[in-house]
Amino acid sequence: MKNIFEKPIKIYEKEIKNRIVIHPMEGCDGTAEGAIDELTRRRYHRFAKSGAGIIWFEATAVCPEGRANPRQLFLNNKTKSSFKKLIDEIREISLNENGFAPVIIVQLTHSGRFSKPNGTPEPIVAYRNSHWEIGKEEQPYIITTDEYCRQIPQRYSEAAKLAEEVGFDGIDIKCCHGYLFNEFLSAKEREGIYGGSLENRTRLYFDCIDSVKNSVKNTFVTTRLNACDCFPYPFGFGVDKENNIDLSETKIIIQSLDEKGIELINLTLGNPYLIPHINRPCINAPEDGKIGIKRIYEITKELNAAFPDIKFVMSGLSFEGENALDYSAKIIEDCVADFAGFGRMVFAYPDFYKDFIRNGRLEKNKVCLKCSKCSQLMRNASVAGCPVRDSEVYMPYYRKHVLKK
């Protein structure tokens, strides 16, 4: 099992030392200006020690109005020094602990419908979606104008230049989980150049990819992409009129990404705000988690088979608990995916991969319990983490920085 993960693989002419990826997970613990803060630093120091081949840095805003919470990271001229310091520390720690530096990818984002830069909803949407807005009809929705959309690629370009300057290896143009670019994929009824046809619905996404690619010299461009939204038709992307998953448009998008030179895609699906069990199979959910992980498995396998030149990261693997790495080794061996991505597991058990390498197994009393409390904390405007496994550090910080506000 170990040898499967440790077999190096090349992307963008970079050798990745192993097949373990730490997913982008917002900690909601930056400063008000969007700089790295103490809990952010602690989290990535732990990730650096893990031995993962890729650290996929969390969602980082490209503009103030696109922040998902008042403490979301925001890369700009005032905060860039804090990013550079942390990236340098990650590489140094990993070199000392593991003998190599991981590839570090930053996820650039505009939160769109889920923007909350001042602590209360300020949604910026591609279109009004009654299914997504159940119980939230009175929020102050702003439908993006075409003029506003035309300005966004420049925001991504500016952030990309800073990302390269501070030392990120790669840049992810986020298109998943209902955030702005993902929402545009289902904007079939929107008028103008950003709605209707698939060409129009992908225009903003592809324009930002092109803008970023043209803005950097030595930093590769990748994406985390929703294969499907799993909302009933017509309220989401990747579902047919009978509410079956339909990957036909997804495959057209990935073909275009391939033609643009994208070599790595981090696949996901669903929406963690409204149907979190879809991309993070869990306990106490509307469906058995085994159904959820099977769905992710089948979608990833189909897309990986259809695009052999692209390397795919599979999600949802923390659901397998103490057997997660045995299961992940099998998906790599069977060519279901090229990389095993972990999110919740690393909040709970940051040294999980190192333990597996050392002992050949994961400790049952350390693994993620699939309870979704890390997500609940984030949705409740708190800093994110694992209150079950990491409460000795998390709770004092919560009392000091959140409850007193």
C-alpha positions as CSV (number, residue, x, y, z in Angstrom):
1,M,0.0,0.0,0.0
2,K,2.8,2.4,0.9
3,N,4.5,2.0,-2.4
4,I,1.4,3.1,-4.3
5,F,1.3,6.4,-2.6
6,E,5.1,6.9,-2.7
7,K,5.3,6.4,-6.5
8,P,6.2,9.9,-7.8
9,I,4.1,11.5,-10.5
10,K,4.8,14.5,-12.7
11,I,2.4,17.4,-13.3
12,Y,3.4,20.7,-15.0
13,E,7.0,19.4,-15.1
14,K,7.0,19.2,-11.3
15,E,7.6,15.9,-9.6
16,I,5.1,15.2,-6.8
17,K,6.7,13.0,-4.2
18,N,3.5,11.1,-3.3
19,R,-0.2,10.8,-4.1
20,I,-1.6,12.4,-0.9
21,V,-3.3,15.8,-1.2
22,I,-4.5,18.0,1.6
23,H,-7.7,19.6,0.4
24,P,-8.4,23.4,0.5
25,M,-10.3,23.9,3.8
26,E,-11.2,27.4,4.9
27,G,-10.2,28.0,8.5
28,C,-12.0,31.4,8.9
29,D,-9.1,32.4,11.1
30,G,-7.2,35.1,9.2
31,T,-7.0,38.7,10.3
32,A,-9.7,41.3,9.5
33,E,-7.4,42.4,6.6
34,G,-7.1,38.9,5.3
35,A,-3.6,38.1,6.5
36,I,-2.3,34.9,8.0
37,D,-3.1,34.7,11.8
38,E,-1.9,32.5,14.6
39,L,-4.4,29.6,14.1
40,T,-3.8,29.7,10.3
41,R,-0.1,29.4,10.8
42,R,-0.5,26.6,13.4
43,R,-2.8,24.6,11.0
44,Y,-0.3,24.8,8.0
45,H,2.6,24.0,10.2
46,R,0.8,20.8,11.1
47,F,0.0,20.1,7.5
48,A,3.7,20.6,6.6
49,K,4.7,17.9,9.0
50,S,2.2,15.5,7.6
51,G,4.2,14.3,4.6
52,A,1.6,15.1,2.0
53,G,2.9,15.6,-1.5
54,I,0.5,18.5,-2.3
55,I,-0.9,21.1,0.2
56,W,-3.9,22.7,-1.5
57,F,-4.1,26.1,0.3
58,E,-7.5,27.2,1.3
59,A,-10.0,29.5,-0.5
60,T,-8.4,32.9,-0.7
61,A,-10.4,35.9,-1.8
62,V,-9.5,38.0,-4.8
63,C,-11.6,41.0,-3.8
64,P,-13.1,42.3,-0.5
65,E,-16.8,41.9,-1.5
66,G,-16.1,38.3,-2.5
67,R,-15.0,37.1,1.0
68,A,-17.1,34.4,2.6
69,N,-16.6,35.7,6.1
70,P,-14.8,38.6,7.8
71,R,-11.8,36.4,8.5
72,Q,-11.3,34.7,5.2
73,L,-7.8,35.0,3.8
74,F,-7.5,37.8,1.2
75,L,-4.3,38.0,-0.9
76,N,-3.4,41.7,-1.6
77,N,-0.4,44.0,-1.3
78,K,-1.0,44.6,2.4
79,T,-1.2,40.9,3.3
80,K,1.2,39.3,0.9
81,S,4.2,39.3,3.3
82,S,2.2,37.1,5.7
83,F,1.6,34.6,2.9
84,K,5.2,34.6,1.9
85,K,6.4,34.0,5.5
86,L,4.0,31.0,5.9
87,I,4.9,29.4,2.6
88,D,8.6,29.6,3.4
89,E,7.8,28.1,6.8
90,I,5.8,25.2,5.2
91,R,8.7,24.3,2.9
92,E,11.3,24.5,5.7
93,I,9.2,22.4,8.1
94,S,8.5,19.8,5.4
95,L,12.1,19.6,4.3
96,N,13.2,19.0,7.9
97,E,10.5,16.5,8.7
98,N,10.1,14.7,5.4
99,G,13.1,15.4,3.3
100,F,11.2,17.3,0.6
101,A,9.0,20.4,0.1
102,P,5.4,19.8,-0.9
103,V,3.8,21.5,-3.9
104,I,1.7,24.3,-2.6
105,I,-1.4,25.4,-4.6
106,V,-3.5,28.5,-3.6
107,Q,-7.3,28.4,-4.3
108,L,-8.4,31.8,-5.6
109,T,-12.1,32.5,-5.1
110,H,-15.0,34.8,-5.3
111,S,-17.7,33.6,-2.9
112,G,-20.6,34.9,-4.9
113,R,-23.9,33.7,-3.4
114,F,-22.1,33.0,-0.1
115,S,-20.3,36.3,0.3
116,K,-20.4,37.6,3.9
117,P,-17.5,40.1,4.1
118,N,-18.9,42.0,7.1
119,G,-20.4,39.0,9.0
120,T,-23.9,39.2,7.5
121,P,-25.0,37.9,4.1
122,E,-24.2,40.1,1.1
123,P,-24.9,37.6,-1.7
124,I,-23.6,38.4,-5.2
125,V,-25.4,36.0,-7.5
126,A,-25.4,34.9,-11.2
127,Y,-29.2,34.6,-11.1
128,R,-32.0,34.1,-8.5
129,N,-32.4,30.4,-7.6
130,S,-35.6,29.7,-5.7
131,H,-34.3,26.2,-4.6
132,W,-31.1,27.5,-3.2
133,E,-32.9,30.5,-1.5
134,I,-35.5,28.5,0.5
135,G,-35.7,30.3,3.8
136,K,-33.4,33.0,2.7
137,E,-35.6,34.9,0.3
138,E,-35.1,38.2,2.1
139,Q,-31.4,38.4,1.8
140,P,-30.1,41.4,-0.1
141,Y,-29.3,39.6,-3.4
142,I,-27.3,41.5,-6.0
143,I,-27.4,39.9,-9.4
144,T,-24.0,40.5,-11.1
145,T,-24.1,42.7,-14.1
146,D,-22.1,41.8,-17.2
147,E,-20.0,44.9,-16.6
148,Y,-19.1,43.6,-13.1
149,C,-18.3,40.2,-14.6
150,R,-15.9,41.7,-17.1
151,Q,-13.9,43.2,-14.3
152,I,-13.4,40.0,-12.4
153,P,-10.6,38.5,-14.6
154,Q,-8.5,41.5,-13.8
155,R,-9.0,40.8,-10.0
156,Y,-7.8,37.2,-10.6
157,S,-4.9,38.4,-12.6
158,E,-3.8,40.8,-9.8
159,A,-4.1,38.0,-7.2
160,A,-2.3,35.6,-9.4
161,K,0.7,37.9,-9.8
162,L,0.9,38.2,-6.0
163,A,0.5,34.4,-5.6
164,E,3.5,33.9,-7.8
165,E,5.5,36.6,-6.1
166,V,5.0,35.0,-2.6
167,G,6.0,31.6,-3.8
168,F,2.9,29.4,-4.5
169,D,3.7,26.6,-7.0
170,G,0.1,26.6,-8.4
171,I,-3.1,28.6,-8.7
172,D,-6.5,27.0,-8.5
173,I,-9.4,28.9,-10.2
174,K,-12.2,27.6,-7.9
175,C,-15.4,26.4,-9.7
176,C,-17.2,24.3,-7.2
177,H,-19.7,24.2,-4.2
178,G,-22.0,26.9,-5.4
179,Y,-19.5,29.7,-5.4
180,L,-19.7,32.3,-8.2
181,F,-18.1,30.4,-11.2
182,N,-19.8,27.2,-10.3
183,E,-23.2,29.0,-10.0
184,F,-22.7,30.4,-13.5
185,L,-22.6,26.8,-14.9
186,S,-26.3,26.5,-14.2
187,A,-27.3,30.0,-15.3
188,K,-29.3,28.7,-18.3
189,E,-32.1,31.4,-17.9
190,R,-29.7,34.3,-17.5
191,E,-29.7,36.8,-20.4
192,G,-26.5,38.3,-21.9
193,I,-23.1,36.9,-22.6
194,Y,-22.7,35.0,-19.3
195,G,-25.9,32.9,-19.5
196,G,-27.9,30.5,-21.7
197,S,-25.5,28.4,-23.8
198,L,-22.7,26.4,-22.2
199,E,-20.2,28.7,-24.0
200,N,-21.7,31.7,-22.2
201,R,-22.1,29.9,-18.8
202,T,-18.4,29.0,-18.8
203,R,-17.2,32.4,-20.2
204,L,-16.3,34.0,-16.9
205,Y,-14.6,30.9,-15.6
206,F,-12.5,30.4,-18.7
207,D,-11.8,34.2,-19.0
208,C,-10.3,34.0,-15.5
209,I,-8.3,30.9,-16.2
210,D,-6.9,32.6,-19.3
211,S,-6.2,35.9,-17.4
212,V,-4.3,34.0,-14.7
213,K,-2.3,31.9,-17.2
214,N,-1.3,35.1,-19.0
215,S,-0.3,36.8,-15.7
216,V,2.2,34.3,-14.4
217,K,5.4,32.8,-15.7
218,N,6.5,30.0,-13.4
219,T,3.3,29.1,-11.6
220,F,0.9,26.5,-13.0
221,V,-2.9,26.9,-13.2
222,T,-5.3,24.2,-12.0
223,T,-8.9,24.0,-10.8
224,R,-11.2,22.5,-8.2
225,L,-14.3,21.6,-10.2
226,N,-17.8,20.5,-9.4
227,A,-18.6,17.5,-11.6
228,C,-22.2,18.1,-10.8
229,D,-24.3,20.1,-8.3
230,C,-26.7,17.3,-7.4
231,F,-29.6,19.7,-7.1
232,P,-32.9,18.8,-8.8
233,Y,-33.4,20.0,-12.4
234,P,-33.3,22.9,-13.3
235,F,-31.7,24.3,-10.2
236,G,-28.2,23.0,-10.7
237,F,-25.5,21.9,-13.0
238,G,-24.8,18.3,-14.2
239,V,-28.3,16.9,-13.7
240,D,-30.8,15.9,-16.4
241,K,-34.6,16.5,-16.5
242,E,-35.2,13.2,-14.7
243,N,-32.7,14.3,-12.0
244,N,-30.1,11.8,-13.0
245,I,-26.5,12.8,-12.9
246,D,-25.5,13.9,-16.4
247,L,-21.8,14.5,-17.0
248,S,-22.1,15.5,-20.7
249,E,-21.5,19.2,-20.1
250,T,-18.9,18.4,-17.5
251,K,-16.9,16.5,-20.1
252,I,-17.2,19.4,-22.5
253,I,-15.8,21.6,-19.9
254,I,-12.9,19.3,-19.0
255,Q,-12.1,18.9,-22.7
256,S,-11.7,22.7,-22.9
257,L,-9.6,22.7,-19.7
258,D,-7.4,20.0,-21.3
259,E,-7.0,22.2,-24.4
260,K,-6.0,25.1,-22.1
261,G,-3.2,23.0,-20.7
262,I,-4.8,22.1,-17.3
263,E,-3.1,18.9,-16.2
264,L,-4.6,18.5,-12.7
265,I,-8.2,18.7,-11.6
266,N,-9.5,18.4,-8.0
267,L,-12.9,16.9,-8.5
268,T,-15.8,17.4,-6.1
269,L,-19.6,17.8,-6.2
270,G,-22.6,19.1,-4.3
271,N,-22.9,22.1,-2.1
272,P,-21.5,22.1,1.5
273,Y,-24.0,24.8,2.6
274,L,-27.2,23.0,1.5
275,I,-26.3,19.4,0.9
276,P,-23.0,18.8,2.7
277,H,-23.4,15.1,2.8
278,I,-23.0,14.9,-1.0
279,N,-19.3,16.0,-1.1
280,R,-18.6,15.0,2.5
281,P,-20.4,11.7,3.2
282,C,-21.1,11.7,6.9
283,I,-23.2,10.2,9.7
284,N,-26.7,11.4,10.6
285,A,-27.3,12.5,7.0
286,P,-30.3,12.2,4.6
287,E,-28.5,9.3,2.9
288,D,-26.2,6.5,4.0
289,G,-22.6,7.7,3.6
290,K,-21.8,4.5,1.6
291,I,-24.1,5.8,-1.1
292,G,-22.3,9.1,-1.1
293,I,-18.8,7.7,-1.4
294,K,-20.0,5.3,-4.1
295,R,-21.3,8.3,-6.1
296,I,-18.0,10.2,-5.8
297,Y,-16.1,7.0,-6.8
298,E,-18.2,6.3,-9.9
299,I,-18.1,10.0,-11.1
300,T,-14.3,10.2,-10.6
301,K,-13.7,6.9,-12.3
302,E,-15.8,7.9,-15.3
303,L,-14.0,11.2,-15.8
304,N,-10.6,9.8,-15.2
305,A,-11.2,7.1,-17.8
306,A,-12.5,9.7,-20.3
307,F,-9.4,12.0,-19.9
308,P,-6.3,9.9,-19.4
309,D,-4.0,12.9,-19.9
310,I,-5.4,14.7,-16.9
311,K,-4.6,13.8,-13.3
312,F,-7.6,13.8,-11.0
313,V,-7.8,14.2,-7.2
314,M,-10.7,12.2,-5.5
315,S,-12.7,13.7,-2.6
316,G,-14.8,12.3,0.2
317,L,-12.2,9.8,1.4
318,S,-12.3,10.7,5.0
319,F,-15.6,8.8,5.2
320,E,-13.6,5.6,5.3
321,G,-12.2,6.4,8.7
322,E,-9.4,4.1,9.9
323,N,-9.5,2.3,6.5
324,A,-9.2,5.5,4.5
325,L,-5.7,4.9,3.2
326,D,-6.3,1.3,2.4
327,Y,-9.3,2.4,0.4
328,S,-7.4,5.2,-1.3
329,A,-4.5,2.9,-2.3
330,K,-7.1,0.8,-4.0
331,I,-8.6,3.7,-6.0
332,I,-5.1,4.6,-7.2
333,E,-4.2,1.0,-8.0
334,D,-7.5,0.6,-10.0
335,C,-7.0,3.9,-11.9
336,V,-10.1,5.5,-10.4
337,A,-8.0,8.6,-9.5
338,D,-4.4,9.7,-9.5
339,F,-4.4,11.4,-6.1
340,A,-6.2,10.8,-2.8
341,G,-7.5,14.1,-1.3
342,F,-8.2,14.6,2.4
343,G,-9.9,17.4,4.2
344,R,-11.8,16.6,7.4
345,M,-9.3,13.9,8.2
346,V,-6.4,16.4,8.4
347,F,-8.3,18.7,10.7
348,A,-8.8,15.8,13.1
349,Y,-5.6,13.9,12.5
350,P,-2.9,16.0,10.8
351,D,-0.2,13.3,11.0
352,F,-2.4,10.6,9.6
353,Y,-0.2,9.9,6.5
354,K,3.0,9.8,8.6
355,D,1.4,7.3,11.0
356,F,0.3,5.2,8.0
357,I,3.8,5.2,6.6
358,R,5.3,4.4,10.0
359,N,2.8,1.8,11.3
360,G,0.9,0.6,8.2
361,R,-2.4,1.7,9.7
362,L,-4.3,4.7,11.1
363,E,-5.2,5.0,14.8
364,K,-8.9,4.5,15.3
365,N,-9.0,6.9,18.2
366,K,-7.5,9.7,16.0
367,V,-9.5,9.5,12.7
368,C,-12.3,11.9,11.6
369,L,-15.6,10.8,13.1
370,K,-17.6,12.1,10.0
371,C,-19.8,14.2,12.4
372,S,-19.6,17.4,10.2
373,K,-19.0,19.6,13.3
374,C,-16.0,21.2,11.5
375,S,-18.4,22.4,8.8
376,Q,-21.0,23.5,11.3
377,L,-18.5,25.6,13.1
378,M,-17.7,27.4,9.9
379,R,-21.3,27.9,9.0
380,N,-21.9,29.4,12.4
381,A,-19.3,32.2,11.8
382,S,-16.8,30.5,14.0
383,V,-13.2,29.5,13.2
384,A,-13.1,26.0,11.7
385,G,-11.3,22.9,13.1
386,C,-12.0,19.7,14.8
387,P,-13.6,20.3,18.2
388,V,-13.6,16.5,18.9
389,R,-9.9,15.9,18.3
390,D,-8.4,19.3,18.7
391,S,-10.4,21.0,21.5
392,E,-7.4,21.7,23.7
393,V,-6.3,24.4,21.3
394,Y,-9.5,25.2,19.4
395,M,-11.8,26.0,22.3
396,P,-9.5,28.6,24.0
397,Y,-9.1,30.3,20.7
398,Y,-12.8,30.3,20.1
399,R,-13.6,31.9,23.5
400,K,-10.9,34.5,23.0
401,H,-11.5,35.6,19.4
402,V,-15.2,34.7,18.7
403,L,-17.3,34.7,21.8
404,K,-16.1,38.0,23.0
405,K,-17.1,39.7,19.7
